[in-house]
Amino acid sequence: MLSEELLKENHEICLQLVDKFLSVCNKYNIIYYVTEGSALGVVRHHGFIPWDINFDVHLTVEEYDRLNEAMEKEELGEFVWWKPKNRMCALLMKKGFVNHETHPNIDVTIMGNISDNYFVRKIQLEIAFFNIKMFKLKNTDVKRKYPYNVLKIVASFFPDSFYFGILDMFKHINQDLKTTYLTAYTPSFHGNSELIKREWIGENITYGDFEGRKVRILEKSHDYLAHRYGDYMTPPPIEKRVSHHLVEKIKFPDEKNKK
């Protein structure tokens, strides 16, 4: 469990990131939605979940592409826009805190279309889930027992670009159709709980309060949060009040030759 001092520092940095993100989105009229734990924070805490360590947003494919173009055009100064090749997510971070113990960031993820056919959708979700599991097995140093130790060996034969390429492939599935569901194919994939009904987005612009900042949320946030978390207004027991985000060291291209 993280100390209060570390969490306070994390939240202060994250708020700086949120302010930068909002300023870019407002300047270019980019449509985003606060999601996952941050959406829960907006509704239940009007800010951070006290033990959370980042800020989550989702965008459609078109809006994500516009945001990426804007970020690459903007003078970011003390901030870093990190978008790995073939990875269906990006991170906004602050220089000097990239490898902070709590890894403060804005996690920016695409909402991609997914088939309305139940059986096809289930196959797509299973492929994405297996792909994520193999990627994690390959890139973690934790010793595994059978059969995971065997799968880890198999996974090591494929480069990271292979796994990210599969994620990227889902970006183009039914892209031009108005499917009932969208989903996020990210390295933190959680299966059915990642599904977002298009009707939850709604037709009206809806805002919520996040630490005194006006942020955009799904119009039907109640339905989304109930689907993802169940009884979301009841906080978990104290022993489960920990962040579920993976904190990992990021190595940038210009660091490859550094020892």
N, C-alpha and C positions, 0 to 999 in steps of 0.2 A: 504494500500500500504506500502511495506517495505521501510525502510530508505536506503539511499545509503551506509551507514556504515554497516548495517546488510547484504546487498547484497554483498558488497565487502568481508566481512568476510566469508560469505557462499561460494563465488566463490573460495576464497583462499583454503578453506578446501576441496571443491570438486575437485580442481586440484590435491591436494595431493592424493585423492582417485583415481582419473583417472590415475595418475602415477603408483600407486600400482597395479591397475587393469591391466594396459597395461603390466607391468613388468611380472605379473603372466601369462597372455595370451601369451606373447612372449616366455616365458620360456618353456611353455608346448604346444606351437603351437595350441592354442585354437582359433577357428574361432568365431568371434562375429560381430555384426553389430550395429553401432550407429543408433538409431531410434528416432521417435517422435520429441519432441522439440529440442533435442540435434542434431538430423540430420538437422533440420531446422537451428539451430545455426551454424553448419558446413558450410552449403551452403550460408546462408544469411549474417552471421556475422563473419564467420571463428573462432567461439568460442561460448561463452555463448550468448543466447538471454539475453539482459541486465536485464530483470526482471524474468528470470527463476532461479530455486533454486536447481536443481539436474541434474544428467547425466543419460541418458537412453540408455540401450543396450538390444538387443534381441539375443538369441541363439537358435539353433535347440535343440531338446530333447537330442541328443547324445552329443553335445558340452556343453550343460548345465550340464549334469552329469559329464563330464570330468572337467569342471570348479569347480564344487562343490567338487570333489575329490581333486583337486589341492589346493583349498582354505583351506580344512581341513588338508592337509598335510603341507602347508607352515607355517612358523613362521610369523604371521601377526603383531606382536609387538603392535604398537599403533592403529591398525585397528581392526574392528569387522566384521566378516562374519555372518550375521544373516539369517538363513533359517528356518522359522517356519515349523513345521510338516504339511504335506499335503497342503502347500501353493505353488502355481506355480510361485513363484518369490522369489528373495532373495535380500538383501540389503548389500552393503559394506559401512561401516560407520567408523568414527574415534572416539576412546574412548574420553570421556570428552565432546563430542559434539552430542551424541546420541539424547538428548532431547533439543538441541539448538532450539531457536525460529524458525529458518528456516529449521531445520531438513536436513542438507546437507547429500547427499547419492548418491550412484550409484544404480539405480533401474535395476536389472537384471531379465529379463523375458524370458520365453520359447515361441518360435514360434511353436505352435502345428498344426498338419494337421487338415483340416476341409473338409467336403464332397464337391465333385464337383457338386453334384446334387443340383440345386437351392433350391428346396423345403426342402430337408433334411438339407441343410446348414442354411436355414432360421429358421428351428425349433431349430437347435443347438444354433444359435445365440440368439434366444428368450429365451431358457432355461438358457443360460449363463447370459443374461441380467437380467432376473427375479431373478436369484440366487444372483447376485451382489446387486440388489436393496434391497432384503430381508436382506442380510448381513449388508448393510449400515443402514437400518432402525433399526435393532437390536442393532447396536453398536454406534448409535448417540443419544445424549441427547436432540436434538432439538424437541420441541413439534410439533406434527403433527395433521392436521385436517383429518376428514373422507375423504376417506377410509384408509388413511395411518396410522392413529392411531390404527385401527383394525388390519391391516397387521403387524404393529410393535408388537402387542401382540402375534400374530401367530408366527412371526419370533423368538420371545424370547424363544419359547418352544424348539428350536433346538440349539445344541451347535455349536460353531464356526467350529469345525471339520467337521460337516455335510456340511457346505457351501464350505469349502476348499476341502472336498472330492469330491464334484461335479466338482469343477475346476480341480482337479487332474484327474478325470475320462476322461476329454477331452484330456488329454495328450496322451492317448492310442488310440484315434480314428484314424483309418486309418494310424497308425504309420508307417507301413511298405510300404505304398504306396506313389508314387510321385504325390500327389494331386496338383491341379492348385493353390490352395490358402493355406496359413497358417494364423493363427491368434493368438492373445495373450489373454488368458483367465485370466485376472488379476482383482484385486479389483478396478481398474480404467477403467473397460471395457467400450468401446465406440461403440460397435456394428460394423456396416459395415466399419467404418473408421479404424478399427483395422486390416482389411484384408490386407494381403501382398501377392501379386502374386509371385509365385516361380520364374518366369522369371525376376522379378525386382532384385533378388539377383544376377543373372548373372553368367557367367562362369569365368570372369576375376576379379582378386583381385583389388579392387578400394579403394583408400585412399582419405581422405580430411583433411583439417587443422582445428584443434581445439586448440586455444590458443597456437599455436606453436608446437603442438603435432600431429603426424601422426596417424590418427584413421581410422579404416575400416568402410566403408559405403556401402550401396547397390549400385550395378553397375548402376542401373536405378533409382537413387534417385529422379530425376525430376518426373517420373511417380508416385513414392511412395508419395512424398510430395504434388503433385497436387491432388492425390486421397484423402489424409488425410486433407489437409488445403486449397485446392482451389488455389487462387492467392497467393501463399506462399511468393513471393518476396516482396509483399507490406505489410509493418508492420501495425498492427491494430491501430485504433485511440488511443490517449494517455490514455483515461479513461479505455480502455480495456487491457492495458499493465500491467497485473498482472499475477502472477503464478496461475495455476489451480491445483496445487498439494495439496493433503490433508496433512496438518501437524498435526501429532498426537503423543501423548506420548507413547513410547514403554516400556513395562514392561517385563524384562527378567526373566527367571525361578529363578535365585538367588535373585531376588528382592521380591519374593512372601511373604516372612515372614518379610520383612522390613516395618516399619510404616513410 
